[in-house]
Amino acid sequence: MSSQMKPATAPAPPPSARERAKAETREALVQAALAEFAENGLDAPSLDAICARAGYTRGAFYVHFRDRDELVAAVMDRAFGAFLDAIIPTGAEAHDLERTVRRYADATVGLLALRERTGKAGAPLAAGVPLHRILEACARAPALRKRFVALLGQAAERVARTAAAGQRGGAVRDDVPADTVGALLVTLALGFLAAIDAGAPVDAPAARDAVLALLGPRGGPG
């Protein structure tokens, strides 16, 4: 009887000093861009300002990014990724749809409180930049628009997985496809951000309760 064993997979070698240095440079540039965009908007900061803040030259910048729009895309990835992880964690930290909705409502209340404190309209969707700035950049650059749409799609997929788990457990109504629930909630979330961005009144707790009531199992308590 043959007893062939598959060779064990060798662990990945640790990154070299050169690879670590490259990763640190890229991270410094992304962090500098995050800070500049938060302070001055998406289009105002020059590459020179971003590089100076990071402590690197334009030459170092072009090692990591083809152009400014590619840096903006990296910043969008970072900011949206952090936001999604805070609202809809995955893996061992994943939670149910009700908690996801409540966490988003809490985040919205926080944005409204920030607007009250600063007296400024504008929802910092990514890197502290108001939503309309993100949309302006997407209108200007098709590559950024494509990346933004992809990020929204990823968010909808994550919400849909959470909704599907709730449907299997009987906590979420099952007569609406989970992917439709995901797309609907992400669209609603964008609408809330747009309202905050415009300075419109938003009742996040009331909206939260309405969404939970609508998504609850059929025949359940209202």
C-alpha positions in Angstrom: 0.0 0.0 0.0 1.5 3.3 -1.1 1.8 5.9 1.6 3.0 8.9 -0.3 2.9 12.1 1.8 2.7 15.5 0.4 5.7 17.6 1.2 5.0 20.2 3.9 4.6 23.7 2.5 7.6 25.8 3.4 6.8 28.9 5.3 7.2 32.2 3.4 10.6 33.7 3.9 10.5 36.9 6.0 10.7 40.1 4.0 14.2 41.4 3.2 15.4 44.7 4.5 14.9 46.2 1.0 11.3 44.9 0.9 10.6 46.3 4.4 12.0 49.7 3.4 9.9 49.8 0.3 6.8 48.9 2.3 7.6 51.6 4.9 8.1 54.2 2.1 4.7 53.4 0.5 3.0 53.5 3.9 4.5 56.8 4.7 3.3 58.2 1.4 -0.3 56.9 1.9 -0.4 58.3 5.5 0.9 61.7 4.3 -1.8 61.7 1.6 -4.5 60.8 4.1 -3.4 63.7 6.3 -3.2 66.2 3.4 -6.5 65.2 1.9 -8.2 65.5 5.3 -6.8 69.0 5.8 -7.0 70.4 2.3 -9.4 68.3 0.2 -8.7 65.7 -2.4 -7.5 67.9 -5.3 -5.7 70.8 -3.5 -2.5 69.1 -2.1 0.3 68.8 -4.7 2.5 65.8 -5.0 5.4 67.9 -3.7 3.4 68.7 -0.5 2.5 65.0 0.0 6.1 63.9 -0.6 7.5 66.6 1.7 5.1 65.5 4.4 6.1 61.9 4.0 9.8 62.8 4.0 10.5 61.4 0.5 11.2 62.7 -3.0 9.1 62.5 -6.1 11.5 59.8 -7.3 10.5 57.7 -4.3 6.8 58.4 -5.1 7.1 57.1 -8.6 8.6 53.9 -7.4 5.3 53.1 -5.8 2.6 54.9 -7.8 2.2 55.6 -11.5 0.5 58.9 -10.9 -1.5 61.0 -8.4 -4.7 59.2 -9.1 -3.2 55.8 -8.2 -2.2 57.3 -4.9 -5.8 58.6 -4.4 -7.1 55.1 -5.2 -4.7 53.6 -2.5 -6.0 56.2 0.0 -9.6 55.2 -0.9 -8.8 51.6 -0.4 -7.3 52.3 3.0 -10.0 54.5 4.3 -12.9 52.4 3.0 -11.3 49.2 4.2 -10.9 50.6 7.7 -14.5 51.9 7.7 -15.9 48.6 6.5 -13.9 46.6 9.1 -15.3 48.9 11.8 -18.9 48.5 10.6 -19.1 45.0 9.2 -16.2 42.9 10.5 -15.4 39.5 9.0 -14.0 36.2 10.3 -14.0 35.6 14.0 -15.2 39.2 14.6 -18.2 39.0 12.2 -21.6 39.8 13.7 -25.2 39.8 12.7 -27.1 42.2 10.5 -28.9 43.9 13.3 -25.5 44.8 15.0 -24.2 46.0 11.6 -27.1 48.3 11.1 -26.8 49.6 14.7 -23.1 50.2 14.3 -23.6 52.2 11.1 -26.4 54.2 12.8 -24.0 54.9 15.7 -21.3 56.0 13.2 -23.9 58.4 11.6 -24.7 59.9 14.9 -21.0 60.5 15.4 -20.7 62.3 12.1 -23.7 64.4 13.0 -22.1 65.3 16.4 -18.9 66.2 14.5 -20.9 68.5 12.2 -22.5 70.2 15.3 -19.1 70.7 16.9 -17.3 72.1 13.9 -20.3 73.9 12.3 -19.3 72.4 9.0 -21.4 70.3 6.7 -19.7 67.3 5.1 -19.5 63.6 5.8 -15.9 62.4 5.9 -16.4 59.3 3.8 -12.8 58.7 3.2 -9.7 60.2 4.8 -11.8 63.0 6.3 -12.8 64.2 2.9 -16.5 65.0 2.3 -18.5 62.7 0.0 -18.9 65.4 -2.7 -15.1 65.7 -3.0 -14.9 61.9 -3.6 -17.6 62.1 -6.2 -15.9 65.1 -7.9 -12.7 63.0 -8.2 -14.6 60.1 -9.6 -16.3 62.3 -12.2 -12.9 63.6 -13.2 -11.1 60.3 -13.4 -12.7 57.1 -14.8 -10.2 54.9 -13.0 -11.2 56.4 -9.6 -14.8 56.0 -10.4 -14.3 52.4 -11.3 -12.4 51.8 -8.0 -15.1 53.6 -6.0 -17.8 51.4 -7.6 -15.7 48.3 -6.8 -15.4 49.4 -3.2 -19.2 49.9 -3.0 -19.6 46.4 -4.5 -17.4 44.9 -1.9 -19.3 46.6 0.8 -22.6 45.3 -0.6 -21.2 41.7 -0.8 -20.1 41.8 2.9 -23.5 43.1 4.0 -25.2 40.4 1.8 -23.2 37.7 3.5 -24.3 39.0 6.8 -27.9 39.1 5.7 -27.7 35.6 4.3 -26.5 34.3 7.6 -29.4 36.1 9.3 -31.8 34.5 6.9 -30.5 31.0 7.6 -30.9 31.7 11.3 -34.4 33.1 11.0 -33.4 36.6 12.2 -33.8 38.3 8.8 -36.8 38.0 6.4 -36.1 35.5 3.7 -38.5 36.8 1.0 -35.9 39.3 -0.2 -32.6 38.1 -1.8 -29.6 38.7 0.4 -27.7 40.4 -2.4 -30.6 42.9 -2.8 -30.5 43.6 0.9 -26.8 44.3 0.7 -27.1 46.6 -2.2 -30.1 48.4 -0.7 -28.3 49.0 2.7 -25.1 50.3 1.0 -27.2 52.7 -1.1 -29.1 53.8 1.9 -25.8 54.4 3.7 -24.6 56.6 0.8 -27.8 58.5 1.0 -27.2 59.3 4.6 -23.7 60.4 3.9 -25.0 62.7 1.1 -27.6 64.2 3.4 -25.0 64.9 6.1 -22.7 66.3 3.4 -25.5 68.7 2.3 -26.2 69.7 5.9 -29.7 68.2 5.8 -31.3 66.9 9.1 -30.8 63.2 9.6 -32.6 61.1 12.3 -30.2 58.1 12.4 -31.9 56.3 15.3 -35.4 56.5 13.6 -33.9 55.2 10.4 -32.1 52.4 12.2 -35.4 51.3 13.8 -37.2 51.4 10.5 -34.6 49.4 8.7 -34.6 46.7 11.4 -38.3 46.5 11.4 -38.4 46.1 7.6 -35.7 43.5 7.6 -37.1 41.5 10.5 -38.6 38.0 9.9 -42.1 38.1 8.4 -44.8 37.6 11.0 -42.4 38.8 13.7 -43.0 41.6 16.1 -43.3 45.1 14.5 
